[in-house]
């Protein structure tokens, strides 16, 4: 991964980002106020390092947790749960098919970024973009539900900054 630039965020930029994150995920992310945030611009998207760890990324103008971020922050909103049979495929970057979805946040709208977790331990496997609404993902018997963006084991997962 080639880093194009790396800068520490100014307080006003940081506060705006945190306000957007808290409005999406709730007050549990307000603890980030006390952390040092840096922005790294890569070829595909921008990363936000929280105390040196890649916990957030920016894609299509939206800020969202990376897989590391979702794992550390234990978020409860915008979560889609997949069954055991889907784990191997999702971990290798496959898109999520509706038959593998066992639960989804009913507030998920088409086009939202979502966190994909496995059924048994609720650990994040990937971050993707919803192709269906949350309730539709659970009810559908066929079709693609989520387009995978980043996943466990990809180059971002193992990157050091």
N, CA, C and O atoms as a DFTB+ gen file, in Angstrom:
644 C
 N C O
     1  1       0.834      -1.183       0.000
     2  2       0.000       0.000       0.000
     3  2       0.876       1.242       0.000
     4  3       1.754       1.402       0.847
     5  1       0.626       2.099      -0.945
     6  2       1.420       3.308      -1.064
     7  2       0.711       4.469      -0.353
     8  3      -0.432       4.798      -0.669
     9  1       1.406       5.079       0.606
    10  2       0.873       6.216       1.351
    11  2       1.208       7.491       0.587
    12  3       2.376       7.800       0.351
    13  1       0.165       8.228       0.204
    14  2       0.373       9.476      -0.525
    15  2       0.657      10.634       0.420
    16  3       1.498      11.484       0.124
    17  1      -0.041      10.675       1.561
    18  2       0.225      11.712       2.564
    19  2      -0.270      11.252       3.931
    20  3      -1.115      10.364       4.041
    21  1       0.279      11.882       4.971
    22  2      -0.112      11.562       6.349
    23  2      -0.064      12.853       7.159
    24  3       0.986      13.485       7.278
    25  1      -1.233      13.242       7.725
    26  2      -1.310      14.473       8.510
    27  2      -2.171      14.261       9.752
    28  3      -3.114      13.470       9.751
    29  1      -1.823      14.984      10.800
    30  2      -2.657      14.941      12.009
    31  2      -3.851      15.863      11.773
    32  3      -3.702      16.951      11.216
    33  1      -5.035      15.423      12.200
    34  2      -6.250      16.200      11.964
    35  2      -6.332      17.396      12.914
    36  3      -5.981      17.309      14.090
    37  1      -6.803      18.503      12.369
    38  2      -7.048      19.685      13.191
    39  2      -8.268      19.435      14.058
    40  3      -9.107      18.588      13.753
    41  1      -8.349      20.179      15.129
    42  2      -9.424      19.974      16.101
    43  2     -10.812      20.143      15.477
    44  3     -11.710      19.351      15.761
    45  1     -11.003      21.164      14.631
    46  2     -12.330      21.395      14.039
    47  2     -12.714      20.272      13.075
    48  3     -13.881      19.883      13.024
    49  1     -11.759      19.746      12.313
    50  2     -12.028      18.626      11.396
    51  2     -12.341      17.369      12.204
    52  3     -13.267      16.622      11.890
    53  1     -11.550      17.159      13.246
    54  2     -11.746      15.998      14.127
    55  2     -13.138      16.043      14.773
    56  3     -13.841      15.033      14.804
    57  1     -13.529      17.201      15.281
    58  2     -14.835      17.337      15.931
    59  2     -15.990      17.077      14.967
    60  3     -16.983      16.458      15.347
    61  1     -15.869      17.548      13.714
    62  2     -16.912      17.302      12.721
    63  2     -17.018      15.799      12.426
    64  3     -18.120      15.255      12.360
    65  1     -15.870      15.132      12.249
    66  2     -15.856      13.689      12.002
    67  2     -16.510      12.926      13.144
    68  3     -17.328      12.033      12.922
    69  1     -16.141      13.288      14.363
    70  2     -16.678      12.601      15.529
    71  2     -18.179      12.819      15.656
    72  3     -18.906      11.908      16.053
    73  1     -18.646      14.009      15.326
    74  2     -20.077      14.303      15.375
    75  2     -20.832      13.403      14.395
    76  3     -21.891      12.870      14.727
    77  1     -20.281      13.234      13.182
    78  2     -20.906      12.357      12.181
    79  2     -20.921      10.906      12.656
    80  3     -21.927      10.214      12.496
    81  1     -19.817      10.439      13.238
    82  2     -19.740       9.057      13.727
    83  2     -20.719       8.810      14.873
    84  3     -21.389       7.778      14.914
    85  1     -20.797       9.762      15.802
    86  2     -21.712       9.616      16.938
    87  2     -23.153       9.618      16.456
    88  3     -23.985       8.896      17.004
    89  1     -23.468      10.425      15.430
    90  2     -24.848      10.437      14.913
    91  2     -25.197       9.099      14.246
    92  3     -26.361       8.699      14.249
    93  1     -24.211       8.410      13.680
    94  2     -24.455       7.114      13.041
    95  2     -24.478       5.973      14.045
    96  3     -25.362       5.117      13.995
    97  1     -23.502       5.956      14.966
    98  2     -23.319       4.797      15.843
    99  2     -23.692       5.019      17.303
   100  3     -23.813       4.056      18.060
   101  1     -23.875       6.272      17.709
   102  2     -24.255       6.530      19.091
   103  2     -23.089       7.027      19.930
   104  3     -21.953       7.125      19.465
   105  1     -23.407       7.337      21.181
   106  2     -22.462       7.968      22.096
   107  2     -21.240       7.114      22.442
   108  3     -20.252       7.643      22.952
   109  1     -21.286       5.800      22.173
   110  2     -20.139       4.962      22.535
   111  2     -18.862       5.363      21.802
   112  3     -17.774       4.958      22.211
   113  1     -18.966       6.146      20.735
   114  2     -17.774       6.591      20.015
   115  2     -17.255       7.944      20.486
   116  3     -16.253       8.431      19.963
   117  1     -17.908       8.551      21.452
   118  2     -17.448       9.863      21.929
   119  2     -16.092       9.777      22.640
   120  3     -15.435      10.801      22.830
   121  1     -15.665       8.579      23.034
   122  2     -14.354       8.418      23.668
   123  2     -13.200       8.781      22.713
   124  3     -12.077       9.009      23.162
   125  1     -13.472       8.834      21.422
   126  2     -12.440       9.166      20.446
   127  2     -11.985      10.624      20.538
   128  3     -10.957      10.988      19.966
   129  1     -12.745      11.462      21.257
   130  2     -12.377      12.872      21.428
   131  2     -10.990      13.027      22.031
   132  3     -10.264      13.959      21.687
   133  1     -10.618      12.124      22.925
   134  2      -9.343      12.220      23.629
   135  2      -8.192      11.576      22.873
   136  3      -7.063      11.579      23.363
   137  1      -8.446      11.029      21.702
   138  2      -7.428      10.310      20.935
   139  2      -6.797      11.202      19.869
   140  3      -7.388      12.193      19.439
   141  1      -5.593      10.835      19.453
   142  2      -4.920      11.516      18.361
   143  2      -5.384      10.886      17.056
   144  3      -5.266       9.675      16.869
   145  1      -5.908      11.702      16.161
   146  2      -6.386      11.211      14.875
   147  2      -5.488      11.734      13.755
   148  3      -5.192      12.927      13.684
   149  1      -5.059      10.818      12.880
   150  2      -4.257      11.174      11.721
   151  2      -4.960      10.664      10.480
   152  3      -5.616       9.623      10.507
   153  1      -4.817      11.407       9.389
   154  2      -5.411      10.982       8.123
   155  2      -4.296      10.557       7.185
   156  3      -3.335      11.290       6.957
   157  1      -4.450       9.349       6.647
   158  2      -3.512       8.825       5.662
   159  2      -4.276       8.674       4.356
   160  3      -5.334       8.045       4.312
   161  1      -3.732       9.256       3.299
   162  2      -4.370       9.127       1.996
   163  2      -3.646       8.029       1.223
   164  3      -2.448       8.116       0.957
   165  1      -4.404       7.000       0.871
   166  2      -3.893       5.879       0.091
   167  2      -4.447       5.984      -1.327
   168  3      -5.184       6.920      -1.634
   169  1      -4.105       5.050      -2.177
   170  2      -4.586       5.089      -3.553
   171  2      -6.095       4.883      -3.648
   172  3      -6.761       5.569      -4.423
   173  1      -6.652       3.933      -2.858
   174  2      -8.065       3.585      -2.974
   175  2      -8.980       4.417      -2.083
   176  3     -10.082       4.775      -2.500
   177  1      -8.548       4.727      -0.872
   178  2      -9.354       5.483       0.076
   179  2      -8.438       6.119       1.109
   180  3      -7.220       5.947       1.071
   181  1      -9.039       6.851       2.027
   182  2      -8.285       7.480       3.112
   183  2      -8.532       6.714       4.394
   184  3      -9.638       6.236       4.646
   185  1      -7.491       6.604       5.200
   186  2      -7.595       5.950       6.501
   187  2      -7.497       6.992       7.591
   188  3      -6.816       8.005       7.429
   189  1      -8.169       6.752       8.693
   190  2      -8.012       7.581       9.878
   191  2      -7.360       6.694      10.936
   192  3      -7.931       5.692      11.366
   193  1      -6.160       7.082      11.343
   194  2      -5.469       6.349      12.399
   195  2      -5.885       6.934      13.739
   196  3      -5.865       8.151      13.922
   197  1      -6.254       6.085      14.658
   198  2      -6.612       6.495      16.021
   199  2      -5.476       6.002      16.906
   200  3      -5.307       4.799      17.105
   201  1      -4.695       6.948      17.439
   202  2      -3.490       6.619      18.203
   203  2      -2.612       5.622      17.444
   204  3      -2.071       4.686      18.033
   205  1      -2.475       5.834      16.126
   206  2      -1.593       5.020      15.300
   207  2      -2.190       3.736      14.751
   208  3      -1.511       3.012      14.024
   209  1      -3.447       3.431      15.080
   210  2      -4.088       2.195      14.616
   211  2      -5.163       2.538      13.575
   212  3      -5.931       3.478      13.774
   213  1      -5.226       1.778      12.459
   214  2      -6.196       2.084      11.385
   215  2      -7.613       1.629      11.756
   216  3      -8.041       0.536      11.386
   217  1      -8.330       2.481      12.490
   218  2      -9.653       2.105      12.981
   219  2     -10.809       2.637      12.137
   220  3     -11.931       2.142      12.242
   221  1     -10.541       3.642      11.299
   222  2     -11.597       4.235      10.475
   223  2     -11.080       4.408       9.051
   224  3      -9.877       4.550       8.832
   225  1     -11.997       4.396       8.086
   226  2     -11.619       4.727       6.715
   227  2     -12.705       5.564       6.079
   228  3     -13.864       5.531       6.492
   229  1     -12.306       6.316       5.064
   230  2     -13.229       7.201       4.375
   231  2     -13.389       6.696       2.953
   232  3     -12.409       6.521       2.228
   233  1     -14.631       6.464       2.565
   234  2     -14.908       5.985       1.219
   235  2     -16.188       6.650       0.727
   236  3     -17.190       6.703       1.440
   237  1     -16.138       7.150      -0.487
   238  2     -17.286       7.838      -1.091
   239  2     -17.819       8.955      -0.186
   240  3     -19.028       9.170      -0.105
   241  1     -16.922       9.652       0.483
   242  2     -17.300      10.764       1.340
   243  2     -17.866      10.378       2.697
   244  3     -18.307      11.247       3.449
   245  1     -17.862       9.077       3.026
   246  2     -18.399       8.607       4.300
   247  2     -17.275       8.028       5.157
   248  3     -16.378       7.353       4.651
   249  1     -17.334       8.296       6.441
   250  2     -16.390       7.747       7.400
   251  2     -17.015       6.522       8.043
   252  3     -18.170       6.562       8.469
   253  1     -16.254       5.422       8.116
   254  2     -16.783       4.178       8.652
   255  2     -15.649       3.391       9.288
   256  3     -14.499       3.525       8.870
   257  1     -15.948       2.572      10.292
   258  2     -14.888       1.767      10.910
   259  2     -14.311       0.732       9.944
   260  3     -15.028       0.181       9.109
   261  1     -13.017       0.478      10.067
   262  2     -12.394      -0.633       9.350
   263  2     -12.779      -1.909      10.103
   264  3     -13.494      -1.845      11.103
   265  1     -12.311      -3.059       9.631
   266  2     -12.589      -4.306      10.350
   267  2     -11.939      -4.249      11.731
   268  3     -12.537      -4.668      12.722
   269  1     -10.695      -3.721      11.792
   270  2     -10.035      -3.534      13.097
   271  2     -10.863      -2.624      13.999
   272  3     -11.038      -2.899      15.185
   273  1     -11.377      -1.522      13.413
   274  2     -12.183      -0.573      14.172
   275  2     -13.462      -1.195      14.694
   276  3     -13.831      -0.986      15.849
   277  1     -14.139      -1.954      13.854
   278  2     -15.378      -2.620      14.266
   279  2     -15.101      -3.626      15.376
   280  3     -15.906      -3.778      16.295
   281  1     -13.962      -4.314      15.294
   282  2     -13.579      -5.292      16.301
   283  2     -13.311      -4.610      17.642
   284  3     -13.760      -5.079      18.688
   285  1     -12.581      -3.509      17.598
   286  2     -12.215      -2.803      18.828
   287  2     -13.381      -2.034      19.447
   288  3     -13.517      -2.005      20.670
   289  1     -14.214      -1.417      18.631
   290  2     -15.281      -0.551      19.139
   291  2     -16.549      -1.307      19.527
   292  3     -17.400      -0.761      20.229
   293  1     -16.686      -2.552      19.080
   294  2     -17.854      -3.381      19.403
   295  2     -19.173      -2.662      19.126
   296  3     -20.027      -2.542      20.004
   297  1     -19.320      -2.193      17.905
   298  2     -20.501      -1.427      17.509
   299  2     -21.727      -2.319      17.353
   300  3     -21.614      -3.488      16.987
   301  1     -22.896      -1.756      17.633
   302  2     -24.150      -2.507      17.592
   303  2     -25.078      -2.090      16.455
   304  3     -26.084      -2.753      16.200
   305  1     -24.747      -0.997      15.771
   306  2     -25.603      -0.519      14.676
   307  2     -24.970      -0.853      13.337
   308  3     -23.753      -1.002      13.225
   309  1     -25.830      -0.970      12.309
   310  2     -25.427      -1.289      10.943
   311  2     -24.668      -2.625      10.873
   312  3     -23.695      -2.760      10.131
   313  1     -25.124      -3.586      11.643
   314  2     -24.488      -4.899      11.705
   315  2     -25.340      -5.935      10.967
   316  3     -26.562      -5.977      11.110
   317  1     -24.664      -6.764      10.179
   318  2     -25.307      -7.877       9.485
   319  2     -24.593      -9.154       9.944
   320  3     -23.366      -9.238       9.891
   321  1     -25.368     -10.144      10.395
   322  2     -24.807     -11.405      10.881
   323  2     -24.957     -12.478       9.816
   324  3     -26.028     -12.661       9.238
   325  1     -23.836     -13.198       9.566
   326  2     -23.874     -14.293       8.584
   327  2     -23.689     -15.635       9.282
   328  3     -23.117     -15.701      10.371
   329  1     -24.173     -16.700       8.654
   330  2     -24.065     -18.038       9.241
   331  2     -22.655     -18.612       9.085
   332  3     -21.816     -18.042       8.388
   333  1     -22.405     -19.741       9.740
   334  2     -21.074     -20.370       9.739
   335  2     -20.599     -20.716       8.337
   336  3     -19.408     -20.620       8.042
   337  1     -21.511     -21.113       7.485
   338  2     -21.145     -21.498       6.122
   339  2     -20.588     -20.362       5.284
   340  3     -19.875     -20.603       4.310
   341  1     -20.905     -19.127       5.650
   342  2     -20.454     -17.970       4.873
   343  2     -19.087     -17.450       5.319
   344  3     -18.444     -16.701       4.583
   345  1     -18.637     -17.837       6.512
   346  2     -17.404     -17.280       7.087
   347  2     -16.212     -17.407       6.133
   348  3     -15.514     -16.426       5.877
   349  1     -15.984     -18.598       5.616
   350  2     -14.832     -18.838       4.746
   351  2     -14.859     -17.917       3.526
   352  3     -13.827     -17.368       3.141
   353  1     -16.018     -17.749       2.927
   354  2     -16.139     -16.934       1.724
   355  2     -15.984     -15.440       2.031
   356  3     -15.281     -14.724       1.318
   357  1     -16.641     -14.980       3.092
   358  2     -16.573     -13.567       3.479
   359  2     -15.140     -13.192       3.863
   360  3     -14.671     -12.108       3.514
   361  1     -14.445     -14.076       4.575
   362  2     -13.060     -13.833       4.989
   363  2     -12.096     -13.760       3.807
   364  3     -10.999     -13.214       3.927
   365  1     -12.507     -14.308       2.676
   366  2     -11.684     -14.239       1.468
   367  2     -12.117     -13.122       0.524
   368  3     -11.620     -13.025      -0.598
   369  1     -13.045     -12.276       0.982
   370  2     -13.442     -11.111       0.202
   371  2     -14.659     -11.271      -0.676
   372  3     -14.967     -10.380      -1.467
   373  1     -15.363     -12.390      -0.559
   374  2     -16.561     -12.598      -1.384
   375  2     -17.692     -11.664      -0.949
   376  3     -17.779     -11.271       0.214
   377  1     -18.546     -11.322      -1.900
   378  2     -19.746     -10.560      -1.574
   379  2     -20.669     -11.462      -0.751
   380  3     -20.564     -12.686      -0.818
   381  1     -21.564     -10.862       0.015
   382  2     -22.436     -11.612       0.915
   383  2     -23.760     -11.897       0.197
   384  3     -24.441     -10.992      -0.285
   385  1     -24.088     -13.169       0.148
   386  2     -25.332     -13.589      -0.491
   387  2     -26.447     -13.628       0.552
   388  3     -26.205     -13.988       1.704
   389  1     -27.644     -13.267       0.161
   390  2     -28.786     -13.201       1.080
   391  2     -29.046     -14.505       1.846
   392  3     -29.367     -14.430       3.032
   393  1     -28.927     -15.694       1.243
   394  2     -29.203     -16.914       2.018
   395  2     -28.272     -17.114       3.221
   396  3     -28.624     -17.833       4.156
   397  1     -27.096     -16.490       3.208
   398  2     -26.161     -16.620       4.320
   399  2     -26.421     -15.646       5.455
   400  3     -25.813     -15.768       6.518
   401  1     -27.313     -14.680       5.254
   402  2     -27.615     -13.669       6.276
   403  2     -28.641     -14.229       7.258
   404  3     -29.722     -14.659       6.856
   405  1     -28.294     -14.222       8.561
   406  2     -29.235     -14.714       9.576
   407  2     -29.889     -13.572      10.357
   408  3     -30.954     -13.752      10.946
   409  1     -29.247     -12.393      10.360
   410  2     -29.824     -11.224      11.035
   411  2     -29.224      -9.954      10.429
   412  3     -28.093      -9.955       9.942
   413  1     -30.004      -8.873      10.471
   414  2     -29.537      -7.588       9.965
   415  2     -30.248      -6.464      10.703
   416  3     -31.428      -6.569      11.035
   417  1     -29.519      -5.401      10.951
   418  2     -30.096      -4.211      11.572
   419  2     -31.251      -3.745      10.673
   420  3     -31.031      -3.476       9.492
   421  1     -32.471      -3.644      11.206
   422  2     -33.613      -3.254      10.371
   423  2     -33.518      -1.826       9.836
   424  3     -34.262      -1.461       8.927
   425  1     -32.618      -1.016      10.384
   426  2     -32.470       0.370       9.919
   427  2     -31.553       0.501       8.711
   428  3     -31.408       1.594       8.163
   429  1     -30.933      -0.593       8.289
   430  2     -30.016      -0.552       7.140
   431  2     -30.812      -0.239       5.874
   432  3     -31.832      -0.863       5.583
   433  1     -30.314       0.741       5.141
   434  2     -30.916       1.141       3.866
   435  2     -29.995       0.711       2.730
   436  3     -28.798       0.510       2.934
   437  1     -30.548       0.575       1.561
   438  2     -29.766       0.244       0.376
   439  2     -28.691       1.324       0.186
   440  3     -29.006       2.514       0.197
   441  1     -27.435       0.921       0.013
   442  2     -26.334       1.869      -0.164
   443  2     -25.572       2.183       1.112
   444  3     -24.505       2.795       1.049
   445  1     -26.090       1.779       2.278
   446  2     -25.393       2.014       3.551
   447  2     -24.161       1.128       3.664
   448  3     -24.135       0.010       3.149
   449  1     -23.152       1.636       4.337
   450  2     -22.007       0.808       4.690
   451  2     -22.407      -0.013       5.914
   452  3     -23.083       0.493       6.810
   453  1     -21.989      -1.282       5.952
   454  2     -22.388      -2.181       7.028
   455  2     -21.199      -3.004       7.528
   456  3     -20.197      -3.171       6.831
   457  1     -21.338      -3.507       8.743
   458  2     -20.341      -4.380       9.362
   459  2     -20.883      -5.807       9.287
   460  3     -21.993      -6.078       9.745
   461  1     -20.102      -6.712       8.711
   462  2     -20.518      -8.112       8.615
   463  2     -19.840      -8.885       9.733
   464  3     -18.613      -8.889       9.834
   465  1     -20.646      -9.550      10.588
   466  2     -20.109     -10.327      11.707
   467  2     -20.542     -11.776      11.575
   468  3     -21.529     -12.089      10.910
   469  1     -19.771     -12.669      12.231
   470  2     -20.137     -14.086      12.200
   471  2     -21.077     -14.396      13.356
   472  3     -21.079     -13.715      14.381
   473  1     -21.860     -15.424      13.165
   474  2     -22.970     -15.770      14.044
   475  2     -22.567     -16.183      15.459
   476  3     -23.198     -15.748      16.423
   477  1     -21.541     -17.003      15.605
   478  2     -21.199     -17.596      16.897
   479  2     -20.634     -16.608      17.903
   480  3     -21.131     -16.508      19.025
   481  1     -19.579     -15.866      17.501
   482  2     -18.889     -14.966      18.437
   483  2     -19.144     -13.488      18.164
   484  3     -18.658     -12.625      18.895
   485  1     -19.901     -13.200      17.121
   486  2     -20.212     -11.813      16.742
   487  2     -18.957     -10.995      16.428
   488  3     -18.927      -9.791      16.681
   489  1     -17.932     -11.633      15.885
   490  2     -16.687     -10.945      15.518
   491  2     -16.794     -10.440      14.079
   492  3     -17.289     -11.156      13.208
   493  1     -16.335      -9.215      13.823
   494  2     -16.391      -8.655      12.470
   495  2     -15.507      -9.420      11.485
   496  3     -14.377      -9.792      11.802
   497  1     -16.040      -9.645      10.293
   498  2     -15.323     -10.324       9.215
   499  2     -15.023      -9.378       8.057
   500  3     -14.006      -9.519       7.378
   501  1     -15.914      -8.414       7.837
   502  2     -15.772      -7.547       6.672
   503  2     -16.619      -6.286       6.836
   504  3     -17.479      -6.189       7.711
   505  1     -16.337      -5.332       5.959
   506  2     -17.136      -4.113       5.828
   507  2     -17.624      -4.108       4.384
   508  3     -16.852      -4.371       3.462
   509  1     -18.893      -3.812       4.191
   510  2     -19.433      -3.820       2.839
   511  2     -20.499      -2.768       2.635
   512  3     -20.835      -2.012       3.547
   513  1     -21.025      -2.731       1.424
   514  2     -22.074      -1.780       1.061
   515  2     -23.351      -2.563       0.775
   516  3     -23.359      -3.480      -0.047
   517  1     -24.425      -2.191       1.462
   518  2     -25.705      -2.895       1.332
   519  2     -26.291      -2.727      -0.062
   520  3     -26.369      -1.623      -0.601
   521  1     -26.701      -3.856      -0.627
   522  2     -27.382      -3.859      -1.924
   523  2     -28.892      -3.986      -1.696
   524  3     -29.697      -3.650      -2.565
   525  1     -29.255      -4.481      -0.503
   526  2     -30.656      -4.635      -0.101
   527  2     -30.883      -3.908       1.221
   528  3     -29.931      -3.597       1.936
   529  1     -32.133      -3.642       1.538
   530  2     -32.500      -3.097       2.849
   531  2     -32.280      -4.191       3.902
   532  3     -32.301      -5.374       3.563
   533  1     -32.070      -3.819       5.168
   534  2     -31.834      -4.777       6.242
   535  2     -32.851      -5.904       6.328
   536  3     -32.460      -7.071       6.275
   537  1     -34.155      -5.602       6.462
   538  2     -35.154      -6.672       6.563
   539  2     -35.198      -7.567       5.320
   540  3     -35.443      -8.769       5.426
   541  1     -34.962      -6.984       4.154
   542  2     -34.984      -7.736       2.904
   543  2     -33.847      -8.772       2.864
   544  3     -34.024      -9.869       2.335
   545  1     -32.670      -8.414       3.430
   546  2     -31.526      -9.341       3.465
   547  2     -31.888     -10.641       4.174
   548  3     -31.519     -11.729       3.731
   549  1     -32.620     -10.510       5.291
   550  2     -32.974     -11.669       6.106
   551  2     -34.041     -12.519       5.424
   552  3     -34.008     -13.746       5.519
   553  1     -34.981     -11.884       4.742
   554  2     -36.108     -12.579       4.127
   555  2     -35.786     -13.190       2.766
   556  3     -36.388     -14.191       2.379
   557  1     -34.837     -12.594       2.033
   558  2     -34.539     -13.049       0.667
   559  2     -33.957     -14.461       0.658
   560  3     -33.196     -14.837       1.550
   561  1     -34.321     -15.227      -0.350
   562  2     -33.821     -16.596      -0.476
   563  2     -32.745     -16.711      -1.552
   564  3     -32.143     -17.772      -1.717
   565  1     -32.504     -15.633      -2.277
   566  2     -31.446     -15.643      -3.284
   567  2     -30.978     -14.222      -3.543
   568  3     -31.637     -13.257      -3.159
   569  1     -29.838     -14.108      -4.196
   570  2     -29.309     -12.807      -4.586
   571  2     -28.226     -12.287      -3.671
   572  3     -28.022     -12.775      -2.560
   573  1     -27.535     -11.272      -4.180
   574  2     -26.455     -10.633      -3.455
   575  2     -27.046      -9.597      -2.500
   576  3     -27.863      -8.773      -2.913
   577  1     -26.645      -9.629      -1.234
   578  2     -27.159      -8.684      -0.242
   579  2     -26.181      -7.552       0.029
   580  3     -26.593      -6.417       0.266
   581  1     -24.862      -7.860      -0.005
   582  2     -23.842      -6.869       0.351
   583  2     -22.632      -7.016      -0.562
   584  3     -22.170      -8.127      -0.826
   585  1     -22.129      -5.890      -1.038
   586  2     -20.889      -5.850      -1.817
   587  2     -19.748      -5.653      -0.833
   588  3     -19.721      -4.655      -0.114
   589  1     -18.809      -6.582      -0.787
   590  2     -17.684      -6.511       0.145
   591  2     -16.707      -5.416      -0.286
   592  3     -16.406      -5.272      -1.471
   593  1     -16.214      -4.645       0.693
   594  2     -15.243      -3.581       0.413
   595  2     -13.880      -3.953       0.999
   596  3     -12.880      -3.997       0.282
   597  1     -13.848      -4.218       2.304
   598  2     -12.615      -4.667       2.960
   599  2     -12.961      -5.856       3.851
   600  3     -14.104      -6.001       4.283
   601  1     -11.972      -6.705       4.123
   602  2     -12.254      -7.910       4.894
   603  2     -11.032      -8.337       5.701
   604  3      -9.923      -7.852       5.478
   605  1     -11.252      -9.247       6.636
   606  2     -10.179      -9.820       7.440
   607  2      -9.183     -10.467       6.484
   608  3      -9.575     -11.185       5.564
   609  1      -7.898     -10.213       6.702
   610  2      -6.872     -10.844       5.883
   611  2      -6.491     -10.077       4.629
   612  3      -5.563     -10.491       3.934
   613  1      -7.167      -8.972       4.306
   614  2      -6.775      -8.213       3.117
   615  2      -5.544      -7.360       3.437
   616  3      -5.022      -7.413       4.551
   617  1      -5.081      -6.571       2.452
   618  2      -3.849      -5.790       2.656
   619  2      -4.006      -4.717       3.730
   620  3      -3.033      -4.379       4.403
   621  1      -5.199      -4.182       3.901
   622  2      -5.424      -3.191       4.964
   623  2      -5.357      -3.859       6.340
   624  3      -4.837      -3.268       7.286
   625  1      -5.877      -5.080       6.460
   626  2      -5.888      -5.813       7.717
   627  2      -4.464      -5.993       8.248
   628  3      -4.221      -5.846       9.446
   629  1      -3.535      -6.307       7.363
   630  2      -2.170      -6.609       7.792
   631  2      -1.199      -5.429       7.657
   632  3      -0.009      -5.580       7.936
   633  1      -1.684      -4.276       7.240
   634  2      -0.818      -3.110       7.039
   635  2      -0.310      -2.538       8.361
   636  3      -1.014      -2.543       9.371
   637  1       0.908      -2.055       8.329
   638  2       1.529      -1.386       9.480
   639  2       1.732       0.080       9.124
   640  3       2.168       0.400       8.019
   641  1       1.416       0.974      10.063
   642  2       1.597       2.412       9.797
   643  2       2.445       3.060      10.860
   644  3       2.701       4.263      10.798
